[in-house]
Amino acid sequence: MRAVGAVVGALAVVSVGFAPSAAAADAQSQQWYLESMQAEQMWKVSTGEGVKVAVIDTGVNANTPSLKGQVLADEVPKAVSYRATKDYAGHGTSMAELIAGTGVGGGLQGLAPGAKIVPYRAQFEGLEPGTAEWEKTPDSWEALRAAADSDAKIISMSFGGMTTEEDEAAINYAASKGKLLIASAGNSGGEGESGLIDYPAAYPYVVGVSAVDASGKVSEFSSSGNYVDLAAPGQDFPGWCDATFRSYCDRAGTSPAAAIASASAALIWSAHPDWTVNQVTRALIDTAGRTWSKDNPSKYLGYGIVRPRMVLENANYDPGAADTDPLAEENGGDLLAKSGASSSAASSAPSDSASTSSQAPEKGSTGGTSAAGSSAESADDSNTLWIALGAAAAVLVLGGAGAAVLRARRAR
């Protein structure tokens, strides 16, 4: 069964629209990374306005105070729209709020509050296989293909277990459409071979995101491996406890990390709407906080911790070639390069290889994924502290290593 990260509590489908409780009202004060990432400063340049983020998850409750007016349910194609705004676990709504929540009513404050969410409900933990509810709910690859045909620029996937030929073909199709695919790396850290990166994060053309804490240290639960590309904040801040939407609880995982990385991309793409997926991805990679060479990414933090402010504060930032995939060697294909070469990547026809699945990769972890974390930065010298935190994150909680363990990136 496909899994989403941090699914907890009652999983029955319930009525929605409850306001946060008194406990929830303090949610924003617990979102430590907003200050660390200097969100208020970034919002003077970009809030994510004009960017749509497709969230494939357990559904998105459009009636929470923080998401009212933020969810474009009418843009979900009818074929995959079954109960798209009926979140059966609370997970998808939490991810949506972390991306684009307004913070109204004491709810979670999204990193990109000007962005909009397009909700896609898929079959994950919390739905009983074989039931009518399960059968009517689309598979994740069906939702992904639908999102690929939309005008959403970013597809956020905080889940694991996407390992079939249909899954990989859908990934390739979305890449051919010029979408930025972001996925959580997994929560199997410290479990030996089972701690490997999950799919879809391990697929070519998908940016895999691991988690860090407020000190910039790799989260103990965060999976590691060849396909971690970036890291983002992933613990010690809230998410909805369950599908009753009455209160938030302390949550952790690479799921939130993927959501925050998606929001970071939305901020950049909003400020530079003419950029392609290659340029946005390159900007995220080149400005990430790290102390190691970009040529030797860490298996725990990839190219480093997301720092969108480093792009936004530079009006003359050079994103590089529009039609060159910055992860071409790792991806082992040219779908993103081709999509960048098109003047209308989001609506262009897929390449010949887009609808054909390549040989299925070896399976990593099958466990669910959850939120990731970004490092804190200083208002006085953010460059220095972000780099320092990148180094701290490289001091692994796994095995006590004292430096970043470099990964052997494998061409696909």
C-alpha positions, -999 to +999 in steps of 0.1 A: +000+000+000+013+034-009+021+055+021+021+092+030+042+105+059+029+111+094-006+098+089-019+096+124-051+095+144-086+087+131-087+081+094-124+081+087-138+106+062-155+133+083-172+167+078-148+196+074-147+233+082-137+233+119-118+263+131-084+256+149-086+252+186-068+274+211-039+250+209-038+255+171-038+292+175-002+290+185+009+271+154+027+300+137+049+306+167+062+270+163+071+275+127+107+283+135+119+282+099+098+312+089+122+335+109+152+314+100+145+317+063+136+354+067+101+348+052+090+384+059+119+397+039+112+373+010+075+383+009+085+418+001+098+404-033+076+374-038+047+355-021+043+329-048+015+348-065+006+334-100+021+299-092-001+269-089+011+239-069-005+205-074-006+186-041-010+148-046-020+135-012-049+124+010-070+153-002-070+190+008-097+205+031-104+238+014-124+251+044-097+255+071-093+292+079-058+292+065-068+277+032-100+295+024-096+310-011-063+292-016-076+259-031-086+256-068-108+226-065-126+235-098-094+230-117-091+193-109-102+172-139-135+154-133-119+120-140-097+124-109-118+148-088-135+124-065-137+140-030-105+160-038-114+184-009-123+157+016-091+149+033-093+115+050-062+118+071-053+155+076-020+150+059-027+166+026-043+196+042-012+201+064+011+200+033-011+225+015-011+249+045+027+247+047+029+257+011+002+283+007-016+288+039-025+324+048-023+319+086-058+332+091-074+321+124-041+310+139-036+283+113-003+273+097+014+301+077+025+289+043+060+299+030+044+309-003+010+324+008+004+340-026+005+306-044-026+285-050-032+248-044-047+223-069-057+193-048-054+157-060-067+130-037-051+095-042-051+060-027-029+060+004-029+047+040-062+056+056-084+042+028-093+006+031-085-013-001-114-029-019-140-005-005-162+017-027-143+047-013-110+032-024-122+022-059-135+057-066-103+074-055-077+077-082-043+060-080-013+084-076-001+079-111-035+089-125-035+120-104+001+127-115-008+125-152-038+148-147-016+173-129+009+171-157-018+182-181-027+212-160-011+246-157+003+239-123+041+245-124+050+224-094+038+190-083+044+182-046+045+146-036+049+138+001+045+101-002+063+068-011+057+035-027+054+046-063+071+017-080+051+004-109+056+009-146+026+031-147+041+052-119+074+057-137+057+064-170+036+091-153+068+107-139+084+108-173+052+123-188+051+150-162+088+158-168+082+161-205+056+187-197+081+209-179+068+203-144+090+206-113+085+173-094+093+174-057+090+144-034+099+135+002+129+112+006+114+089+032+115+084+070+136+053+073+168+069+085+190+047+107+174+015+095+202+001+074+192-009+039+156+000+047+167+036+051+172+040+014+154+067-005+118+059-014+100+063-047+090+087-063+119+107-048+144+082-063+131+084-099+148+105-125+134+140-129+122+141-093+139+164-067+142+143-035+141+162-003+154+152+031+148+168+065+168+189+090+160+204+123+163+240+136+200+237+141+206+225+106+212+189+117+200+160+096+168+145+112+173+110+126+143+097+107+154+112+073+163+086+047+196+090+029+210+078-004+220+086-039+189+105-048+186+131-021+189+164-040+180+191-014+171+194+023+145+215+040+130+220+075+111+189+087+105+187+124+094+205+155+065+223+140+028+214+137+005+197+113-032+187+116-036+158+141-062+140+121-092+143+097-113+161+124-093+193+118-099+204+154-063+209+164-026+207+154-001+183+168+037+182+167+047+165+135+080+155+119+091+139+086+103+145+051+067+152+040+068+188+054+103+192+040+090+184+005+062+209+010+086+236+021+109+229-008+078+232-031+069+265-015+105+277-020+103+269-057+070+287-059+085+319-045+113+318-071+090+310-100+066+337-091+094+363-091+107+349-124+076+336-143+095+333-176+120+308-162+118+271-171+119+241-147+156+238-154+163+273-143+142+272-111+158+238-102+193+252-109+186+282-087+175+260-058+207+239-062+232+267-067+220+287-037+215+258-013+235+260+020+265+236+020+302+235+028+311+207+004+317+209-033+286+210-055+303+183-076+300+159-047+266+161-032+259+146+002+239+114+005+221+130+035+216+166+023+222+165-014+232+199-027+223+215+006+195+233+025+170+254+005+176+291+006+152+308-018+160+342-003+194+341-020+177+342-053+150+367-045+174+393-030+194+394-063+175+412-090+201+402-115+204+365-106+215+344-135+196+311-137+216+297-165+204+280-197+167+274-200+171+242-220+198+225-199+188+201-172+210+209-141+206+172-130+211+158-165+238+133-154+217+120-125+185+119-146+201+101-175+176+116-200+167+147-218+130+152-210+135+183-189+160+197-214+135+193-242+107+208-221+129+238-214+136+242-251+099+246-258+083+280-256+052+264-241+066+236-220+035+233-198+012+226-227+035+210-253+031+174-264+052+148-246+083+134-262+082+099-277+099+085-245+075+103-221+047+077-224+070+047-223+083+034-190+120+026-188+133-004-170+119-003-134+146+008-109+156-011-079+132-005-051+144+015-021+123+019+010+086+011+009+078+031+040+059+064+041+076+097+039+072+129+059+083+164+065+118+177+060+136+207+075+156+237+064+184+253+083+181+285+103+198+316+091+209+348+108+194+382+100+229+397+104+249+373+084+226+347+068+252+336+043+276+325+070+251+309+093+233+290+065+266+276+054+276+267+090+243+250+095+249+231+063+281+218+078+263+210+110+237+190+091+266+170+075+276+159+110+254+129+108+232+115+135+237+082+117+269+065+128+284+096+143+303+106+111+320+139+114+317+151+078+294+149+049+295+114+034+295+120-003+272+099-025+280+083-058+253+096-080+241+070-104+230+079-139+196+065-147 
